Each structure stands twice: as C-alpha cells, then as structure tokens.
Amino acid sequence: MLIQTDWSVIRKTKWHEYAVRFALGGLITAVAGFIAKEWGPVLGGLFLAFPAIFPATATLAEKRENERKHKHGLSGVRRGRQCAALEAAGTALGCIGLITFAATFWGLLPRLHLLLVFLIGIVGWVGVSVAMWFLRKRLRFRPKHSLSGARPLANHRR
C-alpha cells in the first residue's frame, strides 16, 4: 500500500464521520480529565496524549476502503484491514514522537524560554515521527507467501 495524500477525501467525507471523530475525541478528552482529577495531572496527561481520534479514524478508514472495493465488485475486507493497520502504525509512530515532545518539554522548560521549548519540542516530535516512519519502511517484514500458502501475484488486485 502506497502512502499518499488525497485532499479530495475531505469533500467526500460525510458529516456524520466528522461527528463520530469529534464525539470520540471529546469522550477520550473527558475521560483524561476525570483521570487527572482523580489521580493527578501526570497520569491524566498520559491519557490525554492518547490519539483521541484514532479509534474513529481507523474504523472509518477501514469502512471507506471496504466500500471502494465493493463498488468494483471486489471484497474489500483485506484492503480495509490493511488500511486500518496502516493508520495504527502511523499513530504508534506519532506517539513515539509525542513522547519525544513531552520529554523535551519536561526537561527543557525550567532552563529555557517557553516559546523556545515549544519549538524544540515540535521539531523533535516531527523529526522522530518521520525518522521512525522511514525506519519502519526500511525494516518492514515482507513475507514470501501469504497466509493461505499461495504465492502473491504481481498484478493481483485485492
């Protein structure tokens, strides 16, 4: 699966898909606030760092891929799962970048100006996330055979 940007998807996304993302993001943020109130801001902050819209994004991406393949008379189950897995991989790698941001912020805030700490943290976050993505791409496991035992076809459409 190739990574690419398709801005036309914004126009194709239905309003209820945005509502689901907004609702889940708000719910996760509210739960993080409750945790912070009950057990302190450090623990609450860890839960707030949870990618709030990931669950909705992954399920909607899987659904969209299934529907796209179904329009062409193909089963999109496998492709939908691959798309959701790709979302999960990107989210996990982004979280490693987020940890970099948090550690940078926590370590430098007492010593440097707030704006400078933010800039250094953001550069670290983006840099680590992108580096992790390229590392994942480079070290990606590529099985010789599919789970069914059949060899994959070069031009096989899924």
C-alpha positions in Angstrom: 0.0 0.0 0.0 1.5 3.3 -1.1 1.3 6.3 1.2 -0.1 9.4 -0.5 -2.2 12.5 0.2 -5.6 12.7 -1.3 -7.2 16.1 -0.4 -10.4 15.2 -2.3 -11.3 12.9 0.6 -12.2 15.9 2.7 -15.1 16.7 0.3 -16.2 13.1 0.2 -16.2 12.6 4.0 -19.8 12.7 5.3 -20.7 15.0 8.1 -21.6 12.1 10.5 -18.0 10.8 10.1 -16.7 14.1 11.4 -19.2 14.0 14.2 -18.1 10.5 15.2 -14.4 11.7 15.3 -15.4 14.8 17.3 -17.5 12.8 19.7 -14.9 10.1 20.4 -12.2 12.8 20.7 -14.3 14.6 23.2 -15.1 11.5 25.1 -11.4 10.5 25.4 -10.5 14.0 26.5 -13.3 14.0 29.1 -12.0 10.6 30.5 -8.5 12.0 30.6 -9.8 15.0 32.6 -11.6 12.6 35.0 -8.4 10.6 35.5 -6.4 13.8 36.1 -9.0 15.0 38.7 -9.0 11.6 40.5 -5.3 10.6 40.3 -3.4 13.7 39.3 -2.3 15.6 36.3 0.7 13.4 35.4 -1.4 10.3 35.0 -4.2 12.3 33.3 -1.7 13.9 30.9 -0.6 10.4 29.8 -4.2 9.6 28.9 -4.7 12.9 27.2 -1.8 12.1 25.0 -3.8 9.2 23.6 -4.6 10.0 20.0 -8.2 10.9 20.6 -9.5 10.5 17.1 -7.5 7.3 16.2 -10.4 4.8 17.0 -12.8 6.6 14.8 -10.2 7.2 12.0 -9.2 3.6 11.9 -12.7 2.3 11.7 -13.8 4.9 9.2 -10.7 4.2 7.0 -11.5 0.5 7.0 -15.1 1.1 6.1 -14.2 3.5 3.3 -11.8 1.0 1.7 -14.3 -1.8 2.0 -16.9 0.4 0.2 -14.5 1.4 -2.5 -13.6 -2.2 -3.3 -17.2 -3.3 -3.1 -18.2 -0.7 -5.8 -15.9 -2.6 -8.2 -17.3 -6.0 -7.3 -14.4 -7.0 -5.1 -14.1 -7.9 -1.4 -12.5 -5.0 0.4 -12.1 -6.8 3.7 -8.4 -7.4 3.4 -7.7 -4.0 2.0 -9.8 -2.3 4.7 -7.8 -4.1 7.4 -4.6 -3.1 5.8 -5.7 0.5 5.7 -6.7 0.4 9.4 -3.3 -1.3 10.2 -1.5 1.5 8.4 -3.4 4.1 10.4 -2.4 2.2 13.6 1.2 2.1 12.6 1.3 5.8 11.8 -0.4 6.6 15.1 2.0 4.5 17.1 5.0 6.1 15.4 3.4 9.5 16.0 3.1 8.6 19.7 6.8 7.9 19.9 7.3 11.4 18.5 4.8 12.7 21.2 6.9 11.0 23.9 9.9 12.9 22.5 8.0 16.2 22.7 6.9 15.5 26.3 10.4 14.6 27.4 11.9 17.6 25.7 9.3 19.9 27.2 9.7 18.5 30.6 13.5 18.5 30.5 14.0 22.0 29.0 11.2 24.0 30.5 12.9 25.0 33.7 16.0 26.2 31.7 14.7 27.8 28.5 12.0 30.3 27.4 8.6 28.7 26.9 8.4 29.5 23.2 11.8 28.1 22.5 10.9 24.9 24.4 7.8 24.5 22.3 9.7 25.0 19.0 12.4 22.5 20.1 9.7 20.0 21.2 7.8 20.3 17.9 10.9 19.9 15.8 11.8 16.8 17.9 8.3 15.4 17.6 8.1 15.8 13.8 11.7 14.6 13.3 11.4 11.5 15.4 8.0 10.6 13.9 9.3 11.0 10.3 12.5 9.1 11.1 10.5 6.3 12.7 8.3 6.0 9.7 11.2 5.7 7.3 12.9 3.2 9.6 9.7 1.2 9.7 9.5 1.3 6.0 13.1 0.2 5.6 12.9 -2.7 8.1 9.4 -3.8 7.1 8.8 -7.5 7.2 7.8 -8.9 3.8 6.6 -12.5 3.8 7.3 -14.6 0.8 4.0 -16.3 1.0 0.5 -15.2 2.0 -1.2 -16.9 5.0 -3.1 -19.2 2.6 0.2 -20.6 1.3 -0.3 -19.3 -2.2 2.3 -17.1 -3.8 1.1 -13.5 -4.3 0.6 -12.4 -7.9 2.5 -9.4 -9.2 -0.6 -7.7 -10.7 -3.2 -9.2 -8.5 -6.0 -6.8 -7.5 -7.3 -7.1 -3.9 
